[in-house]
Amino acid sequence: MFVENRKNKVWLIYAYHAKTSEIVAFVWGKRDLRTALALKRRLKNSK
């Protein structure tokens, strides 16, 4: 996915609960490790 032009690529990553079919956390961000770690933090804080 990209925003405004193809040079501004972003990720939408999410955590999916298989048993309940629910998205339990998601993050929009640049395509880098920081975005992945943000999702990890959200999952840790949601418990």
C-alpha positions in Angstrom: 0.0 0.0 0.0 1.2 3.5 -0.6 0.0 7.0 0.4 -0.1 9.8 -2.2 2.6 8.3 -4.4 4.5 5.0 -4.8 7.6 6.4 -3.0 5.6 6.7 0.3 5.1 3.0 1.0 3.6 2.1 4.3 2.6 -1.1 6.1 -0.7 -2.0 7.7 0.2 -4.9 9.9 -2.1 -6.7 12.3 -2.4 -9.5 14.8 -5.2 -11.9 14.2 -6.8 -14.2 16.8 -7.5 -17.5 14.9 -10.2 -18.8 17.2 -12.3 -15.7 17.4 -11.5 -14.3 14.0 -10.8 -11.0 15.6 -8.1 -8.4 14.8 -6.6 -7.8 18.2 -4.1 -5.1 17.3 -2.9 -3.1 14.2 -0.4 -0.5 13.3 0.1 1.8 10.2 3.7 2.9 9.6 6.8 3.0 7.5 8.1 -0.3 6.2 10.7 -0.8 8.9 11.5 -2.5 12.2 10.1 0.3 14.3 6.6 -0.4 12.9 6.8 -4.1 13.7 8.0 -3.3 17.2 5.1 -0.9 17.7 2.7 -3.8 17.0 4.6 -6.0 19.5 4.2 -3.2 22.1 0.5 -2.9 21.5 0.0 -6.6 21.9 2.0 -6.7 25.1 0.0 -3.7 26.5 -3.4 -5.2 25.5 -3.1 -8.2 27.9 
